[in-house]
Amino acid sequence: MGKKRTHAETKDGPARPPPDKSRVSAKHDKKDARKNGDAKSRPNLLFTPQPEWHAVALPALPTVENPTIPARHVLDELHQYADELLIAEGDEYGKSHLAKDSSHKFMSTVMTSGTMEDKVSALTLLVQESPLHTTKAFEQLLGLSRKKSRNAAMMALAALKDLMGQGVVLPPDRKLKAFARQPGLTSALQGKSATWKYGDRLPGQVQKIHLIAWAYEDWLKKQYFEMLKIIEGWSNDEVEYSRNRAVTFVWELLKEKPEQEENLLRLLINKLGDKEKKVASRASYLLLQLQITHPLMKSVIISSIESDLLFRPNQSGTAKYYGVITLNQTVLGAREQEVANKLLQIYFSLFVGLLKQQKEHDKKEEAVQKLNKHGNVQGGGGKPGKAARRKAEKAATQAFKVEDESREKLISAILTGVNRAFPFANTDDEKFGEQIDTIFQITHSANFNTSIQAMSLIQQISSTKHFATDRFYRTLYESLLDPRLIETSKHIMYLNLLYRALKSDVSIKRVQAFVKRLLQIIHLHEPPFICGVLYLINELIVQFPSIRSMVTTPEDNASESGEEHYDDVPEEGETVAPRKETETKHPHYDARKRDPAYADADLSCLWDLLPLQAHYHPSVHVLATKIIRQDQIKEKPDPTIYTLMNFLDKFSFRNAKTKTQATHGTSIMQPMSGTAKAADYLIAARDGDRTHGALNSEQFWRKKVDEVREDEVFFHTYFEKAGKAKQASKKDKKQRKKDEEDSEESGEEEIWKALVNSRPEVEGDDDDEGFDDIDMEDMVSDDEEDGGVGMDEGVELNLGSDGEDVADGASDDDGMDGFDLDDEEAFVDSDDDIPVDIDMNDDTDVEEPAPKSSKDKEKDKTKSKKRKLKHLPTFASADDYAKLIGDDDSE
């Protein structure tokens, strides 16, 4: 038996053997190894892997004020050591994370054997996890963007743009710093540490994690610059799609992050001179969007456009044009006076350059001579022949047209910008007054539309700052006689300019001179401009009631009331004393005065209105008559109503396309309706007859004549008659239909007579017309006697509608024996048309119908004839043909 257990053993269990000392020591060694971080169990990473590497808190370093710049070789050695640490950090991350995780293994498989799209996606995901530890993946993406294939390169560039722009690889609130420009490193390399060598202890309190972060930041800055070089290359590609994509990438990077913003802005502005208008227009649009996203960049963008585009030597006119239209659409505010002054300075500098360029061009044309290789005048200086002269003139004309058009477009864009920037600028200095002479030179430009814009600018300046007011009105007064006014397309703009200028004028005599000259010149213009001028004169009469005296008060012709005086012609050798002029010469209107204030138009009458009363256009006649009679004009001042196109649209009898009130696009050049300046415009709406219905509609011709415009009275009269005639024709049509039915019935009677006359045996010798008195028994008996078959094969026909007796030879029992069911003629009429004779011999009291009139009896008679005619057989039977053949043989 075994040893007996004690009480203690039974209570606490069996006694345990003493622990093995070797096993205990091994266990404690494993715990210590896990605690101390053995290389086999935990990766030895100095920098924590995360997407926002720039957000990692680094140990603080002391800073030194006004530090000395370290030696270049010391910075290079320290930078080399930092690069080694960065590479080692990346290798350690690859071994510990990328090699063990199954998802990373799958990504590595995709990157080696997947499609291009899969490779780009896998590399992008890999970089997003920890950009500092995946520099090789970033370099692979950058290498894919250098491929010659546009599709692959654009795909890789789009991924890099997402990482750098919308991603977190770049810091959002600062630019990247080079390794040598890190303030902590410069402060550490002071004193004894300034002579640091490779292998020495790190200077100051700098640690390895500092060097890794600074090395990666320097590396990322260089790689980002390389990416911009690649984007610049694709922005100059020959394919428009690639250039558009590159411009979009530049804008998104510039909008999101401040890194390399100078180079990005230069790239974007450079595309304003692209050969394709779409690319240049898109670059202009993206620059304006950038100003909206970052309003504080307006001055930076304007200065960059000025230096890199507008005043750059040998710059094309197209690039300057797109640069100017980008500037003139810049949205300004009341607190941006410096920006507005800068814009005005640029605009006036461009004006001076354009005028100087034009003068130099004119001098070159005067002194141009072709020289040969020896430097002498080609052809000995003789005149060229006809063919050479014609060829040279043609080439010069074409070149001048192209250059002149681009020049006028540029001037027009500059004037637009000056008009927009002027209200926000501080123009109290005297330098601005000197620029007015430049604008006055533009008013004599070859393009009248540009002249109108220049005069609009001068009017705005003169009304607010009171610069050169008299000179402006002389220029505007002279422009009324310009023959280019007849052909210009800016009539509405010119009328609004006249309205604003004359409405704000303080000299009534000058306004009267303008009214007088306007009425003198409008006889050469088309009805739309004439109506616009008459609207303008009516508004001026309301503003200045003294103009009405030019219509009501006669002229003072006192100088013509004196006696006539004649002088003899002096003989030869005879001297004649000069006549003494009267001391007080009688003043009168002089249309040849340059200054309207001295034309004395207030002494004349508006006789020029009288010919307009006989004008061929009815609206001109009515407006002129209302002004003479001093009636109120209620029509809307819209000259587009009286254009030829609007008149021709009336003959198409359709509604015009409705114009949407919303602005198209986001350009600020759209007209702003409902603003405070709306009262300064005579013609604000240009809708024409878009809200007008079609002229041939019933709604239009049912209006009263007083509610119709004068030029539409003829249409109203015509369509009113046509509409009433149409309604009357509907009634006539119904009556005509009845008459046609009666005529058809009468025609059927004639046909029946012809049938009866051709076959007298059918009707017999009965002289009564119609089919009512046909004796069916005779017809049947005749056929039976001849051995033939009856007409209806024994069918009983109840054809008597006026109380006629039914045929006795037919019985009710065999009524359907010989009826042909295939005969469709028997079912032509409905049962309602066939009257049924009911023999009422019983004692039932029936109310006798009222006696029918003769007209009703005739209708019943004709209906019965039609029924009988339809029930006649179409073809004769074989027995009838046999009988006819037998009769011919017997004859």
Number of C-alpha atoms within 10 A of each C-alpha: 3 4 5 7 11 9 9 10 11 10 9 8 10 11 9 6 6 6 8 8 8 8 10 10 10 11 10 10 12 12 11 12 13 13 9 10 13 13 10 10 10 11 14 14 16 14 20 12 16 15 18 17 21 16 10 13 7 12 10 10 16 12 13 13 6 7 13 13 14 20 12 9 12 17 22 14 15 21 19 15 17 22 20 14 19 26 19 15 19 20 16 17 21 15 11 16 13 18 13 11 10 11 11 16 14 12 19 18 13 18 20 10 10 14 11 17 13 15 22 25 18 21 23 20 15 20 21 19 14 19 25 31 27 21 20 16 19 21 13 15 23 21 13 20 25 19 13 9 10 16 14 17 23 21 18 27 25 17 21 24 17 17 19 20 24 16 18 17 21 25 18 16 10 10 14 20 17 16 23 19 13 14 15 19 24 19 25 22 23 18 12 10 17 18 15 20 15 12 9 9 11 17 20 17 14 19 14 15 18 19 23 23 22 25 26 22 21 19 19 21 19 13 16 18 14 13 19 20 13 17 26 19 14 24 27 16 15 9 11 17 13 20 22 20 18 25 25 17 24 25 22 18 20 20 20 17 19 18 23 16 17 13 16 23 18 16 20 26 25 18 24 28 23 21 13 12 14 13 21 24 19 17 28 23 16 21 23 21 16 18 18 14 12 11 13 10 13 21 17 14 19 18 17 16 24 19 10 14 24 22 15 12 8 8 13 14 16 19 20 22 22 25 26 28 18 22 26 23 19 23 16 18 13 9 10 15 18 13 21 27 17 16 27 23 15 20 23 19 14 19 21 14 12 15 14 11 11 14 10 11 11 11 10 11 10 8 8 9 12 11 13 11 7 7 8 12 13 15 11 9 11 8 10 12 9 9 9 11 11 12 12 12 12 12 11 12 12 11 11 12 12 10 13 15 12 16 17 19 17 24 24 23 24 26 26 22 22 22 20 21 26 18 17 18 22 14 17 9 8 8 9 15 15 10 16 17 11 16 20 18 13 23 22 15 15 12 17 22 21 22 25 25 25 27 26 25 21 24 24 19 20 19 15 10 13 12 17 16 15 14 14 18 26 16 16 22 21 15 18 17 14 11 12 14 17 16 11 13 12 15 19 20 17 19 19 20 23 22 21 19 21 21 15 12 15 9 11 17 20 23 23 29 24 23 22 24 19 20 18 17 16 20 16 11 12 15 23 20 22 24 25 24 22 23 24 22 22 22 16 20 18 13 12 15 11 15 22 19 15 19 18 13 12 12 13 13 13 8 11 9 7 8 7 6 5 6 5 5 8 9 8 6 6 8 8 9 6 6 6 6 7 7 6 6 8 11 12 16 16 15 16 8 15 14 17 25 20 14 22 18 25 22 19 21 20 23 14 17 21 13 11 21 19 14 15 10 17 17 20 23 20 20 24 24 17 16 19 17 11 14 11 11 15 6 9 11 19 21 22 21 20 22 14 12 10 15 15 10 14 18 12 12 13 14 15 18 9 10 9 7 7 7 12 8 8 9 12 12 12 11 10 11 11 9 8 8 9 12 11 15 16 21 20 16 13 13 15 16 20 14 12 12 16 19 20 20 14 14 10 18 23 13 12 9 14 8 9 15 14 18 17 16 16 13 18 22 13 14 20 19 13 14 17 13 11 13 12 11 13 11 11 12 12 11 12 13 12 12 12 12 12 14 12 12 17 13 12 16 19 13 13 18 16 11 13 17 13 11 11 11 12 15 22 14 8 9 8 10 12 19 21 17 13 14 14 18 14 14 16 19 15 15 17 13 9 11 12 18 18 17 17 15 14 18 18 21 14 14 23 17 16 13 10 12 12 16 17 9 11 14 12 8 8 12 14 13 11 12 15 12 9 7 12 8 12 16 11 11 12 8 9 7 10 14 13 12 15 7 7 9 6 6 6 7 7 7 6 6 6 6 8 9 8 9 9 11 13 12 13 14 16 20 16 22 20 18 17 16 16 15 17 12 13 10 7 9 13 11 15 18 12 12 15 12 12 11 10 9 8 7 6
